[in-house]
Every structure is written in structure tokens, then in C-alpha cells.
Amino acid sequence: MAMSDPLSITLKFGTRTLPMVVERRDEYIYREAEKLINSRYAYYASKYLNQGHEMYLLMTALDVAVRLKRIENEVDPAPIEKALSQLLAEVEQALK
């Protein structure tokens, strides 16, 4: 799928850079993700000295993944299911 409004950006993680082409509307999200990763990496590097780059990356990846899973688990499908049930009942009633 072609991008409708591509933008070339370069993200920096420690001493590494990652050039990317992203949708212009998503640039802010990528920049915020870059900040989050760098922040969590710095936290683990300062808290657990001499663990090495790969271990800090692993800790950072786990931290971000746990945050994502918490958010996913907080989404309550009950209101959506209720609304869909009501709509389905209305459709069924209209078809009778």
C-alpha cells in the first residue's frame, strides 16, 4: 500500500540512527515513541550498571511491551458488545 503523504525522518536511539519513511500524520507518534524508548533505556542503564547494551534494550522492550499489554487489557468490550446487541435487535425487529 502506497503512503499518501510520506515523510522522511531519522530517529536516534543512543548512538544509533534509524532513517524511516512514515506517514506525515504519524510523525508525532514516532517521535514520542523515540522519546519513550530513550527514556526507558536511560532509566535501566542508570539503575542496573554494567549490564550491557543488549540487556538494556531487552529491559526497554519488555517495559514497553508490558505497558502495551496493560492498555490492551484495560479496554472493556462490554459497552461495545451492548451497543452491538441493541443494534442487532433493532435490525432483527426491522426485518420482521
N, C-alpha and C positions, 0 to 999 in steps of 0.2 A: 504494500500500500504506500503510495507516494505521500510525502508530507505536504500539507497545504501551505504552510508558512515556516519553512526551515530556518534555523538559526545555528550558526557555528559558535560553540562555546568551548572553553577549556576549564576543566575542574582541576583543582590542585589538592592532593592528599599527601601531606608531608612533603617529601622531596619529589614525589611523582606527579605528573600531569596526565590528564585524560582528555584528549580532544574529542568532542562529540558534536553531532548534529541533532538538534532536538526541535520540537515544535516551539515556536516563539511563545505560545501561551503557557508552555510547561517550563520555561527558563527559571522562573521563581522557585518552582518545586525542586528542580535540580540544584539550584544554589542553596536552598535550605537544607537539602539532603547532604550536600558537601559540608556545610557548617556542622550539622549533627554528627556526621562521621568524624570530622576532625576534632570536634569537642569530646566525643566519647573516647576516641583514640588517645587524646592528650590526658584525659582522666585516668585511663587504665595505665598509661605509661608512667604517670606520676605516682599512682597508688602501688603498682607492682613493679618495682625497679628491676632492671636487668633480665627481663623476660624475653626480650627479642621482638623484632618487628612482626613476625608471623603470629606470635602469641597475642600481641596487642590487636592485630587485625581480627583474629579469631574472637577475642573478647568483644570487640566492637561489633562484629557481625552478629554474635549471639545477643548482645544488648539490643540492637536494632530489631532483630527478629522477634525477640520476646515482646518488645513494645508493640510491634505489628500484631502479634497474636492476641495480646491483651485487648487491643482496639477491636479486632475481629470478633472476639468473644463478648464484647460489650454490646454489640449490635443485637437488639432484641427483635426477632422476627414476628412476635405476636401481633403488634399493631398492623403490620403489613398483611399477615395472614387473615386478620379480622376484616380488614378493608376488602381484601380479595374475596373472602367468603360472602360478604354483603353484596359485592358487585355480581358475583356468580349467581346468588339468589335472585337478584333483580333481573339478570339476563334470563334465567330459567323461568321466572314469572312472566316476563315479556313474551317468551316463546310459547307459552301455554295458550 
